[in-house]
């Protein structure tokens, strides 16, 4: 019997807390859920807004980079064409 008393001696407070939580959980969880749900929903909406904004920013940056590459290729092509014409022209 002493073994059982020693094993359960430190559990008195823990058991009382567990019983208290079990009794108050049905009352507290719906109240907490009613408050937390709109807050969590707002956080999710904010995350979606940030994701959409980043997608737009990435698409715009990609388009601008593509335009720069096209301009650089056009200028490079014009430079190559000009230099090849100068090499082909007969020297006087």
Long-range contacts (C-beta under 8 A, 24 or more apart in sequence): none
